[in-house]
Each structure stands twice: as structure tokens, then as C-alpha cells.
């Protein structure tokens, strides 16, 4: 019984001058207190990086994860925010399609924020607050689209403020890019006071006390979390559900907008782009409240199961009109996004707790690369599926858009199944 209750990974002895040890002491002295300042930083940095291009991020994520393990979280986070300030502004100044694509690719490649910020979430929080910290990395998914929807093409939406002859008439997407860059600039300044979390223990040759302390910790050295990531079964088992949920979420986001604005004769809702923008903005605001207040009490498996049921109601919304339709879509979108993020964040938390600190950046880099690759191909697959569904409106089995939502639910169901005990190995079991 005693061996079962012993911690899997013993903490290293405290060393003066080590930023990681200083963070551990700060966490120990503030038992039960939520680190609001650090969590606020996590949220705004996630917002600043929301414009990253998925392909570029997939290419470089592993590299930045390794760098974050070698030299620290803070340098990588700082450089990534600086790249957002520069290349996000250049993206808003793009004059051709290919320049815009190239700018976003470079932005994604240089913005290595996601891997170290996930590691930082776990390392800056006590165990009971880690899920809240990780959930805040999704803040950019809420605020980013709203900024783009409300601030893009300002000369058309707000002619009384922005004239066609202004710089925003020549560059219709510059305003949202400048807004994100301004937020990123403030975050970059705030990086000056950002505490480091990795341990840096400088041991003189004649002082062997720390070395002996480490060598006596057999559990630390032989822990499964100290092995190669490919030999770490708890971490490896989280990759499949993480990738499936990421693929599903991106495909769902792509299909939702296409389906909502399509004509009712094709099974859509006949929404305008402004209508769907308002619904998603309201859902995003409600989702933010959900993250900050409700999230920590929702179980990841329950969240996925309920999300499947919610998604199954979408095809039947075509029988509603007016305010009832808007309320139904708002409620479903808010519940669907909230519950899906609950599952994804739960998996991410398992990933970070399945590895030791020295491997956490690399582990997050690998998962970020896999997730970014799937997010880069999901819109193409979702668009092709939606187009194919439009051609089978009179099919006997699952006509029109019904087949689209069934396929989405099948992907999510596979993700749910992969979280069952037979497939998912919890970190505490890796002994």
C-alpha cells in the first residue's frame, strides 16, 4: 500500500538561484491560491498567437519544444511573441495571396509558443489549477475569430469611421492584424517579468551533495517518465485521442459556417455571415465564462459523450426559424465547443503529467506538430465532404447534410473510445 501511495517522481532538492526551485517554493507557500497573474499571461499569449499558420507550426513545433527544454520556457515564449508582432503586422499589409500565405507560414514556423506555454501552464500551477491553466490556452480560439469578424474590411462595415482612401481601404485586413499585434506588444513587454520554471542547478565539482541526493532517488531515475517518449506508454496512449479530437474540432468549425450560410433547400440555415458571426461571438463569450467558472467540474469523458448528442441535433435545426433558430444554434454551438474543449484539455493535462519536466517541451512540441498537421488538412477534407453531401439531397440513406454530421460524430466517437481504459494508460499506472 505504501508503494502505491508514493509519488511517481520525487522532487529534486531545492537549490538557491534556481528559477524552477523558486517557482516550487512559491507554489508551496500559496496552497490553494489560483495564480491569477500567471494564468492571465497564459490567456493573453494564447490570444496573441491565434493567427499562426498551421503548416508552419507543424514544421517547427518539435524544434521549439526541444529548445524550450534546453534553454527555458521564457526565451522561446519571448521570441515567439516578437515574431507575432512583426509577421502578423506584415500579414495585414500583404497585397497578394501568395505573399499572405508565405507570411503566415513564416509566422507559424517562428511562433513556437504553444509547446512551451502548455508546459508553463502545468509548471506554474498547483495540481488542482492545472486544468484551468491549460483551458486558457484556447482563449485565442474565442477572441481571435471575433476580432477578425468585427474588424476586417472596416471601410465597408464602418464607413463613418474609416474612409475608402485610408490605409484600411487599401489593406482591408490590416485592422484586426494591428489589434492582435498591439496585444502581442503588451504581452512582449510583460515578458520582462515572466518567471522561468525550469530547474537550473549549477553544481561545483567539489560540492557533491546535490549529485548524491539525485543518485539516491531511484524512483526519479528509473521512473517511466524519464524514459524515451516513444517508450512512455502513458504519453503515447494520449496521442490518438488528442489527434482525433483536434481533427474533429477543426472540421466541425469549417462545416458549421458552410452549413449555416447555405440555402435551406440544401439543408442549411440560410444565415448571413453577420448572423453566424453574432451567434459565434455570443457562444464564445459564454464559453469564456464556462472555462473560468464551470470547466474544472466537468469530466472529460462526460464532455465528449454529451458533445456527440449535441452535434446530432444540428440537422434538425432546419425546422426552426427566426429567434428560435438563433437561440438553438447559439446553445448548441456553446455546448459543443465547451464540451469538446473539456475533452481536449483533459487529454493535454494527461500528456503533460505523463512526462518529466526535462521532456515536457519536446512532448508538447510533438503533439502540437501532429495537431497542427491535422488542423491544416481538416478544412480541405471538411469542405470536400460538405460539397459531396450537397449532391445527394435526395439520397435514401442520410440525405444531404445529415451524412456530414454523422461522419463528424463517428470521428468524435473514435476519439471517445480511445479514452477508455483499454487504450488510455494513465500516468499513475506507469510504474
VODOLUM-754960 format. One record per residue (C-alpha): residue number from 1; residue in three letters; x, y, z. Coordinates in steps of 0.5 Angstrom, whole numbers, plus 2048, in hexadecimal, padded with zeros to 3 digits. Example, Ala and Ser with C-alpha at 12.3 -4.5 7.8 and 13.67 -1.06 7.14 Angstrom:
2
PT / n / res / px / py / pz
PT / 1 / ALA / 819 / 7F7 / 810
PT / 2 / SER / 81B / 7FE / 80E
//
This chain:
431
PT / n / res / px / py / pz
PT / 1 / UNK / 800 / 800 / 800
PT / 2 / UNK / 806 / 805 / 802
PT / 3 / UNK / 809 / 804 / 7FB
PT / 4 / UNK / 802 / 805 / 7F7
PT / 5 / UNK / 802 / 80C / 7FB
PT / 6 / UNK / 809 / 80E / 7FA
PT / 7 / UNK / 80A / 814 / 7F5
PT / 8 / UNK / 80C / 811 / 7EE
PT / 9 / UNK / 811 / 817 / 7ED
PT / 10 / UNK / 815 / 819 / 7F3
PT / 11 / UNK / 816 / 821 / 7F3
PT / 12 / UNK / 81D / 823 / 7F3
PT / 13 / UNK / 821 / 826 / 7F9
PT / 14 / UNK / 820 / 82E / 7F9
PT / 15 / UNK / 826 / 832 / 7F6
PT / 16 / UNK / 827 / 839 / 7F7
PT / 17 / UNK / 827 / 83D / 7F1
PT / 18 / UNK / 823 / 838 / 7ED
PT / 19 / UNK / 81C / 83B / 7EA
PT / 20 / UNK / 819 / 834 / 7EA
PT / 21 / UNK / 81A / 834 / 7F1
PT / 22 / UNK / 818 / 83B / 7F3
PT / 23 / UNK / 811 / 839 / 7EF
PT / 24 / UNK / 810 / 833 / 7F3
PT / 25 / UNK / 811 / 837 / 7FA
PT / 26 / UNK / 80C / 83C / 7F7
PT / 27 / UNK / 807 / 837 / 7F6
PT / 28 / UNK / 808 / 833 / 7FC
PT / 29 / UNK / 807 / 83A / 800
PT / 30 / UNK / 801 / 83B / 7FD
PT / 31 / UNK / 7FD / 835 / 7FE
PT / 32 / UNK / 7F6 / 835 / 7FB
PT / 33 / UNK / 7F7 / 83C / 7F7
PT / 34 / UNK / 7F6 / 83D / 7F0
PT / 35 / UNK / 7FC / 840 / 7EC
PT / 36 / UNK / 7F8 / 845 / 7E9
PT / 37 / UNK / 7FD / 84A / 7E6
PT / 38 / UNK / 801 / 844 / 7E3
PT / 39 / UNK / 7FA / 841 / 7E0
PT / 40 / UNK / 7F8 / 848 / 7DD
PT / 41 / UNK / 7FF / 848 / 7DA
PT / 42 / UNK / 7FE / 841 / 7D7
PT / 43 / UNK / 7F7 / 843 / 7D4
PT / 44 / UNK / 7FA / 84A / 7D1
PT / 45 / UNK / 7FF / 846 / 7CE
PT / 46 / UNK / 7FB / 841 / 7CB
PT / 47 / UNK / 7F7 / 846 / 7C8
PT / 48 / UNK / 7FD / 84A / 7C5
PT / 49 / UNK / 7FF / 843 / 7C2
PT / 50 / UNK / 7F8 / 842 / 7BF
PT / 51 / UNK / 7FA / 844 / 7B8
PT / 52 / UNK / 7FF / 83F / 7B7
PT / 53 / UNK / 7FF / 83B / 7B0
PT / 54 / UNK / 7FE / 833 / 7B2
PT / 55 / UNK / 803 / 830 / 7AD
PT / 56 / UNK / 809 / 835 / 7AF
PT / 57 / UNK / 807 / 833 / 7B6
PT / 58 / UNK / 807 / 82C / 7B5
PT / 59 / UNK / 80E / 82C / 7B1
PT / 60 / UNK / 811 / 830 / 7B7
PT / 61 / UNK / 80E / 82E / 7BD
PT / 62 / UNK / 812 / 828 / 7BF
PT / 63 / UNK / 818 / 82C / 7BF
PT / 64 / UNK / 816 / 832 / 7C3
PT / 65 / UNK / 813 / 82C / 7C8
PT / 66 / UNK / 81B / 82A / 7C9
PT / 67 / UNK / 81D / 831 / 7C9
PT / 68 / UNK / 819 / 832 / 7CF
PT / 69 / UNK / 81B / 82C / 7D3
PT / 70 / UNK / 822 / 82E / 7D1
PT / 71 / UNK / 823 / 836 / 7D3
PT / 72 / UNK / 81C / 837 / 7D6
PT / 73 / UNK / 815 / 839 / 7D5
PT / 74 / UNK / 816 / 840 / 7D6
PT / 75 / UNK / 81A / 841 / 7D0
PT / 76 / UNK / 816 / 83D / 7CB
PT / 77 / UNK / 810 / 841 / 7CD
PT / 78 / UNK / 813 / 848 / 7CD
PT / 79 / UNK / 816 / 846 / 7C6
PT / 80 / UNK / 80F / 843 / 7C3
PT / 81 / UNK / 80B / 84A / 7C6
PT / 82 / UNK / 810 / 84E / 7C2
PT / 83 / UNK / 80F / 84A / 7BC
PT / 84 / UNK / 808 / 84B / 7BC
PT / 85 / UNK / 809 / 853 / 7BD
PT / 86 / UNK / 80D / 853 / 7B7
PT / 87 / UNK / 80A / 84E / 7B2
PT / 88 / UNK / 802 / 84F / 7B4
PT / 89 / UNK / 803 / 856 / 7B2
PT / 90 / UNK / 806 / 854 / 7AB
PT / 91 / UNK / 801 / 84F / 7AA
PT / 92 / UNK / 7FC / 855 / 7AB
PT / 93 / UNK / 800 / 859 / 7A6
PT / 94 / UNK / 800 / 853 / 7A1
PT / 95 / UNK / 7FE / 855 / 79A
PT / 96 / UNK / 7FE / 84F / 796
PT / 97 / UNK / 7FB / 848 / 798
PT / 98 / UNK / 802 / 845 / 798
PT / 99 / UNK / 805 / 84A / 79C
PT / 100 / UNK / 800 / 849 / 7A1
PT / 101 / UNK / 801 / 841 / 7A1
PT / 102 / UNK / 808 / 842 / 7A2
PT / 103 / UNK / 808 / 847 / 7A7
PT / 104 / UNK / 803 / 842 / 7AB
PT / 105 / UNK / 808 / 83C / 7AA
PT / 106 / UNK / 80E / 840 / 7AD
PT / 107 / UNK / 809 / 843 / 7B3
PT / 108 / UNK / 807 / 83B / 7B4
PT / 109 / UNK / 80F / 839 / 7B4
PT / 110 / UNK / 811 / 83E / 7B8
PT / 111 / UNK / 80C / 83E / 7BD
PT / 112 / UNK / 80E / 839 / 7C2
PT / 113 / UNK / 809 / 83B / 7C7
PT / 114 / UNK / 804 / 835 / 7C8
PT / 115 / UNK / 809 / 830 / 7CA
PT / 116 / UNK / 80D / 834 / 7D0
PT / 117 / UNK / 806 / 837 / 7D2
PT / 118 / UNK / 803 / 831 / 7D3
PT / 119 / UNK / 809 / 82E / 7D7
PT / 120 / UNK / 809 / 835 / 7DB
PT / 121 / UNK / 801 / 834 / 7DD
PT / 122 / UNK / 803 / 82E / 7E1
PT / 123 / UNK / 809 / 830 / 7E4
PT / 124 / UNK / 807 / 837 / 7E6
PT / 125 / UNK / 800 / 834 / 7EA
PT / 126 / UNK / 7FF / 82F / 7EF
PT / 127 / UNK / 7FC / 829 / 7ED
PT / 128 / UNK / 7F4 / 82B / 7EF
PT / 129 / UNK / 7F5 / 831 / 7EA
PT / 130 / UNK / 7F9 / 82E / 7E4
PT / 131 / UNK / 7F3 / 82C / 7E0
PT / 132 / UNK / 7F0 / 834 / 7E1
PT / 133 / UNK / 7F7 / 836 / 7DE
PT / 134 / UNK / 7F7 / 831 / 7D8
PT / 135 / UNK / 7F0 / 833 / 7D6
PT / 136 / UNK / 7F2 / 83B / 7D6
PT / 137 / UNK / 7F7 / 839 / 7D0
PT / 138 / UNK / 7F0 / 838 / 7CC
PT / 139 / UNK / 7EF / 840 / 7CD
PT / 140 / UNK / 7F1 / 842 / 7C6
PT / 141 / UNK / 7EC / 83D / 7C3
PT / 142 / UNK / 7E7 / 841 / 7C6
PT / 143 / UNK / 7E9 / 848 / 7C6
PT / 144 / UNK / 7ED / 847 / 7BF
PT / 145 / UNK / 7E7 / 846 / 7BA
PT / 146 / UNK / 7E3 / 84B / 7BE
PT / 147 / UNK / 7E9 / 850 / 7BC
PT / 148 / UNK / 7E9 / 84E / 7B5
PT / 149 / UNK / 7E2 / 84E / 7B4
PT / 150 / UNK / 7E0 / 855 / 7B7
PT / 151 / UNK / 7E7 / 859 / 7B5
PT / 152 / UNK / 7E8 / 856 / 7AE
PT / 153 / UNK / 7E6 / 85B / 7A8
PT / 154 / UNK / 7E5 / 861 / 7AD
PT / 155 / UNK / 7E3 / 865 / 7A7
PT / 156 / UNK / 7DD / 861 / 7A5
PT / 157 / UNK / 7DB / 860 / 7AC
PT / 158 / UNK / 7DC / 867 / 7AF
PT / 159 / UNK / 7DD / 86C / 7A9
PT / 160 / UNK / 7DB / 871 / 7AE
PT / 161 / UNK / 7E2 / 870 / 7B2
PT / 162 / UNK / 7E6 / 86D / 7AC
PT / 163 / UNK / 7E6 / 870 / 7A5
PT / 164 / UNK / 7E8 / 86C / 79F
PT / 165 / UNK / 7EE / 871 / 79E
PT / 166 / UNK / 7F1 / 86F / 7A4
PT / 167 / UNK / 7F6 / 86A / 7A5
PT / 168 / UNK / 7F1 / 865 / 7A8
PT / 169 / UNK / 7EE / 866 / 7A1
PT / 170 / UNK / 7F4 / 863 / 79D
PT / 171 / UNK / 7F5 / 85E / 7A3
PT / 172 / UNK / 7EE / 85B / 7A5
PT / 173 / UNK / 7F1 / 856 / 7AA
PT / 174 / UNK / 7F6 / 85B / 7AD
PT / 175 / UNK / 7F2 / 85D / 7B3
PT / 176 / UNK / 7F1 / 856 / 7B6
PT / 177 / UNK / 7F8 / 855 / 7B5
PT / 178 / UNK / 7FA / 85B / 7B8
PT / 179 / UNK / 7F6 / 85A / 7BE
PT / 180 / UNK / 7F9 / 853 / 7BF
PT / 181 / UNK / 800 / 856 / 7BE
PT / 182 / UNK / 7FE / 85B / 7C3
PT / 183 / UNK / 7FC / 856 / 7C9
PT / 184 / UNK / 802 / 852 / 7C7
PT / 185 / UNK / 807 / 858 / 7C8
PT / 186 / UNK / 804 / 859 / 7CF
PT / 187 / UNK / 805 / 852 / 7D0
PT / 188 / UNK / 80C / 852 / 7CE
PT / 189 / UNK / 80D / 858 / 7D3
PT / 190 / UNK / 80A / 854 / 7D8
PT / 191 / UNK / 80F / 84E / 7D7
PT / 192 / UNK / 815 / 852 / 7DA
PT / 193 / UNK / 811 / 850 / 7E1
PT / 194 / UNK / 810 / 849 / 7DF
PT / 195 / UNK / 813 / 844 / 7E4
PT / 196 / UNK / 816 / 83E / 7E1
PT / 197 / UNK / 814 / 837 / 7E3
PT / 198 / UNK / 81A / 832 / 7E1
PT / 199 / UNK / 81F / 830 / 7E6
PT / 200 / UNK / 826 / 832 / 7E5
PT / 201 / UNK / 82B / 82F / 7EA
PT / 202 / UNK / 832 / 831 / 7EA
PT / 203 / UNK / 836 / 82C / 7EE
PT / 204 / UNK / 83D / 82E / 7EF
PT / 205 / UNK / 842 / 828 / 7EF
PT / 206 / UNK / 844 / 828 / 7F6
PT / 207 / UNK / 83D / 828 / 7F8
PT / 208 / UNK / 83A / 821 / 7F7
PT / 209 / UNK / 834 / 822 / 7FC
PT / 210 / UNK / 82F / 823 / 7F7
PT / 211 / UNK / 831 / 81E / 7F2
PT / 212 / UNK / 831 / 819 / 7F8
PT / 213 / UNK / 82A / 81B / 7F9
PT / 214 / UNK / 828 / 81A / 7F2
PT / 215 / UNK / 82B / 813 / 7F1
PT / 216 / UNK / 828 / 810 / 7F8
PT / 217 / UNK / 821 / 812 / 7F4
PT / 218 / UNK / 820 / 80B / 7F1
PT / 219 / UNK / 819 / 80D / 7F0
PT / 220 / UNK / 81B / 813 / 7EC
PT / 221 / UNK / 820 / 810 / 7E8
PT / 222 / UNK / 81C / 809 / 7E6
PT / 223 / UNK / 815 / 80D / 7E5
PT / 224 / UNK / 812 / 80B / 7DF
PT / 225 / UNK / 811 / 813 / 7DD
PT / 226 / UNK / 819 / 813 / 7DD
PT / 227 / UNK / 819 / 80E / 7D7
PT / 228 / UNK / 819 / 810 / 7D0
PT / 229 / UNK / 812 / 813 / 7CE
PT / 230 / UNK / 811 / 80D / 7C9
PT / 231 / UNK / 812 / 808 / 7CF
PT / 232 / UNK / 80D / 80C / 7D3
PT / 233 / UNK / 806 / 809 / 7D2
PT / 234 / UNK / 802 / 80E / 7D6
PT / 235 / UNK / 804 / 813 / 7D2
PT / 236 / UNK / 804 / 80F / 7CB
PT / 237 / UNK / 7FD / 80D / 7CD
PT / 238 / UNK / 7FA / 814 / 7CD
PT / 239 / UNK / 7FD / 816 / 7C6
PT / 240 / UNK / 7F7 / 812 / 7C3
PT / 241 / UNK / 7F1 / 816 / 7C6
PT / 242 / UNK / 7F5 / 81C / 7C6
PT / 243 / UNK / 7F6 / 81C / 7BF
PT / 244 / UNK / 7EE / 819 / 7BD
PT / 245 / UNK / 7EB / 81F / 7C2
PT / 246 / UNK / 7F0 / 824 / 7BE
PT / 247 / UNK / 7EE / 822 / 7B7
PT / 248 / UNK / 7E6 / 822 / 7B9
PT / 249 / UNK / 7E6 / 829 / 7BC
PT / 250 / UNK / 7E9 / 82C / 7B6
PT / 251 / UNK / 7E5 / 828 / 7B1
PT / 252 / UNK / 7DF / 82A / 7B5
PT / 253 / UNK / 7E1 / 831 / 7B5
PT / 254 / UNK / 7E2 / 831 / 7AE
PT / 255 / UNK / 7DB / 82E / 7AD
PT / 256 / UNK / 7D7 / 832 / 7B2
PT / 257 / UNK / 7D8 / 838 / 7AE
PT / 258 / UNK / 7D7 / 835 / 7A7
PT / 259 / UNK / 7D0 / 831 / 7A9
PT / 260 / UNK / 7CE / 838 / 7AD
PT / 261 / UNK / 7CE / 83C / 7A7
PT / 262 / UNK / 7CC / 837 / 7A2
PT / 263 / UNK / 7C5 / 837 / 79F
PT / 264 / UNK / 7BF / 834 / 7A2
PT / 265 / UNK / 7BE / 830 / 79C
PT / 266 / UNK / 7C5 / 82D / 79D
PT / 267 / UNK / 7C3 / 82B / 7A4
PT / 268 / UNK / 7C7 / 831 / 7A7
PT / 269 / UNK / 7C4 / 837 / 7AB
PT / 270 / UNK / 7C5 / 83D / 7A6
PT / 271 / UNK / 7C8 / 841 / 7AB
PT / 272 / UNK / 7CC / 847 / 7A9
PT / 273 / UNK / 7D4 / 848 / 7AB
PT / 274 / UNK / 7D2 / 84D / 7B0
PT / 275 / UNK / 7CC / 849 / 7B3
PT / 276 / UNK / 7D1 / 843 / 7B4
PT / 277 / UNK / 7D7 / 848 / 7B7
PT / 278 / UNK / 7D2 / 84A / 7BC
PT / 279 / UNK / 7D0 / 843 / 7BE
PT / 280 / UNK / 7D7 / 841 / 7BF
PT / 281 / UNK / 7D9 / 847 / 7C2
PT / 282 / UNK / 7D4 / 846 / 7C8
PT / 283 / UNK / 7D5 / 83F / 7C8
PT / 284 / UNK / 7DD / 841 / 7C9
PT / 285 / UNK / 7DB / 846 / 7CF
PT / 286 / UNK / 7D7 / 840 / 7D2
PT / 287 / UNK / 7DD / 83B / 7D1
PT / 288 / UNK / 7E2 / 840 / 7D5
PT / 289 / UNK / 7DD / 840 / 7DB
PT / 290 / UNK / 7DD / 839 / 7DA
PT / 291 / UNK / 7E4 / 838 / 7DA
PT / 292 / UNK / 7E5 / 83C / 7E0
PT / 293 / UNK / 7E0 / 83A / 7E5
PT / 294 / UNK / 7DD / 833 / 7E2
PT / 295 / UNK / 7E2 / 830 / 7DF
PT / 296 / UNK / 7E6 / 82D / 7E5
PT / 297 / UNK / 7E0 / 829 / 7E7
PT / 298 / UNK / 7DE / 825 / 7E0
PT / 299 / UNK / 7E1 / 81F / 7DF
PT / 300 / UNK / 7E5 / 81E / 7D8
PT / 301 / UNK / 7E1 / 817 / 7D6
PT / 302 / UNK / 7DA / 81A / 7D8
PT / 303 / UNK / 7DC / 820 / 7D4
PT / 304 / UNK / 7DD / 81C / 7CE
PT / 305 / UNK / 7D7 / 818 / 7CE
PT / 306 / UNK / 7D3 / 81E / 7CF
PT / 307 / UNK / 7D6 / 821 / 7C9
PT / 308 / UNK / 7D4 / 81C / 7C5
PT / 309 / UNK / 7CD / 81C / 7C7
PT / 310 / UNK / 7CD / 824 / 7C6
PT / 311 / UNK / 7D0 / 823 / 7BF
PT / 312 / UNK / 7CB / 81E / 7BD
PT / 313 / UNK / 7C5 / 823 / 7BE
PT / 314 / UNK / 7C8 / 828 / 7B8
PT / 315 / UNK / 7C5 / 825 / 7B2
PT / 316 / UNK / 7BE / 826 / 7B6
PT / 317 / UNK / 7BF / 82E / 7B7
PT / 318 / UNK / 7BD / 82F / 7AF
PT / 319 / UNK / 7B6 / 82E / 7B2
PT / 320 / UNK / 7B7 / 834 / 7B6
PT / 321 / UNK / 7B6 / 83C / 7B4
PT / 322 / UNK / 7B8 / 843 / 7B7
PT / 323 / UNK / 7BA / 844 / 7BE
PT / 324 / UNK / 7B8 / 83C / 7C0
PT / 325 / UNK / 7BD / 83A / 7BB
PT / 326 / UNK / 7C3 / 83F / 7BD
PT / 327 / UNK / 7C2 / 83D / 7C4
PT / 328 / UNK / 7C2 / 836 / 7C2
PT / 329 / UNK / 7C9 / 837 / 7BE
PT / 330 / UNK / 7CC / 83B / 7C4
PT / 331 / UNK / 7CA / 836 / 7C9
PT / 332 / UNK / 7CD / 830 / 7C5
PT / 333 / UNK / 7D3 / 834 / 7C3
PT / 334 / UNK / 7D5 / 836 / 7CA
PT / 335 / UNK / 7D4 / 82F / 7CD
PT / 336 / UNK / 7D7 / 82C / 7C7
PT / 337 / UNK / 7DD / 830 / 7C8
PT / 338 / UNK / 7DE / 830 / 7CF
PT / 339 / UNK / 7DD / 828 / 7D0
PT / 340 / UNK / 7E2 / 827 / 7CA
PT / 341 / UNK / 7E7 / 82B / 7CD
PT / 342 / UNK / 7E6 / 828 / 7D4
PT / 343 / UNK / 7E8 / 821 / 7D1
PT / 344 / UNK / 7EE / 824 / 7CD
PT / 345 / UNK / 7F0 / 828 / 7D3
PT / 346 / UNK / 7F0 / 822 / 7D8
PT / 347 / UNK / 7F4 / 81E / 7D3
PT / 348 / UNK / 7F9 / 823 / 7D2
PT / 349 / UNK / 7F9 / 823 / 7DA
PT / 350 / UNK / 7FB / 81C / 7DA
PT / 351 / UNK / 800 / 81D / 7D5
PT / 352 / UNK / 804 / 822 / 7D9
PT / 353 / UNK / 803 / 81E / 7DF
PT / 354 / UNK / 806 / 817 / 7DC
PT / 355 / UNK / 80D / 81A / 7DA
PT / 356 / UNK / 812 / 81D / 7DF
PT / 357 / UNK / 814 / 825 / 7DE
PT / 358 / UNK / 81A / 824 / 7DA
PT / 359 / UNK / 816 / 821 / 7D5
PT / 360 / UNK / 80F / 825 / 7D5
PT / 361 / UNK / 811 / 82A / 7D0
PT / 362 / UNK / 813 / 824 / 7CB
PT / 363 / UNK / 80D / 820 / 7CC
PT / 364 / UNK / 808 / 826 / 7CB
PT / 365 / UNK / 80C / 828 / 7C5
PT / 366 / UNK / 80B / 821 / 7C2
PT / 367 / UNK / 803 / 821 / 7C4
PT / 368 / UNK / 803 / 829 / 7C1
PT / 369 / UNK / 806 / 826 / 7BB
PT / 370 / UNK / 801 / 821 / 7BA
PT / 371 / UNK / 7FB / 825 / 7BC
PT / 372 / UNK / 7FE / 82B / 7B7
PT / 373 / UNK / 7FE / 826 / 7B1
PT / 374 / UNK / 7F7 / 823 / 7B2
PT / 375 / UNK / 7F5 / 82A / 7B3
PT / 376 / UNK / 7F8 / 82C / 7AC
PT / 377 / UNK / 7F4 / 827 / 7A9
PT / 378 / UNK / 7EE / 826 / 7AC
PT / 379 / UNK / 7EB / 82C / 7A9
PT / 380 / UNK / 7EC / 829 / 7A2
PT / 381 / UNK / 7E9 / 823 / 7A4
PT / 382 / UNK / 7E3 / 826 / 7A7
PT / 383 / UNK / 7E2 / 82A / 7A1
PT / 384 / UNK / 7E2 / 824 / 79C
PT / 385 / UNK / 7DD / 820 / 7A1
PT / 386 / UNK / 7D9 / 826 / 7A1
PT / 387 / UNK / 7D9 / 827 / 79A
PT / 388 / UNK / 7D7 / 820 / 799
PT / 389 / UNK / 7D2 / 820 / 79D
PT / 390 / UNK / 7CE / 826 / 799
PT / 391 / UNK / 7CE / 821 / 793
PT / 392 / UNK / 7CA / 81C / 797
PT / 393 / UNK / 7C4 / 81F / 79A
PT / 394 / UNK / 7BF / 81A / 797
PT / 395 / UNK / 7C3 / 814 / 79A
PT / 396 / UNK / 7BF / 80F / 79D
PT / 397 / UNK / 7C4 / 80E / 7A3
PT / 398 / UNK / 7C7 / 814 / 7A7
PT / 399 / UNK / 7C5 / 819 / 7A1
PT / 400 / UNK / 7C9 / 820 / 7A1
PT / 401 / UNK / 7CC / 823 / 7A7
PT / 402 / UNK / 7CA / 81D / 7AB
PT / 403 / UNK / 7D0 / 819 / 7A9
PT / 404 / UNK / 7D4 / 81F / 7AB
PT / 405 / UNK / 7D2 / 81F / 7B2
PT / 406 / UNK / 7D2 / 817 / 7B2
PT / 407 / UNK / 7DA / 817 / 7B0
PT / 408 / UNK / 7DC / 81C / 7B5
PT / 409 / UNK / 7D8 / 818 / 7BA
PT / 410 / UNK / 7DC / 812 / 7B8
PT / 411 / UNK / 7E3 / 816 / 7B9
PT / 412 / UNK / 7E1 / 818 / 7C0
PT / 413 / UNK / 7DE / 811 / 7C2
PT / 414 / UNK / 7E5 / 80E / 7C0
PT / 415 / UNK / 7E8 / 813 / 7C4
PT / 416 / UNK / 7E4 / 812 / 7CA
PT / 417 / UNK / 7E5 / 80A / 7C9
PT / 418 / UNK / 7ED / 80C / 7C9
PT / 419 / UNK / 7EC / 80F / 7D0
PT / 420 / UNK / 7E9 / 808 / 7D3
PT / 421 / UNK / 7EE / 804 / 7D8
PT / 422 / UNK / 7F0 / 7FF / 7D3
PT / 423 / UNK / 7F3 / 804 / 7CE
PT / 424 / UNK / 7F5 / 80A / 7D3
PT / 425 / UNK / 7FA / 809 / 7D8
PT / 426 / UNK / 7FA / 80E / 7DE
PT / 427 / UNK / 801 / 811 / 7E0
PT / 428 / UNK / 800 / 80E / 7E8
PT / 429 / UNK / 7FF / 807 / 7E5
PT / 430 / UNK / 806 / 807 / 7E1
PT / 431 / UNK / 80A / 804 / 7E7
//
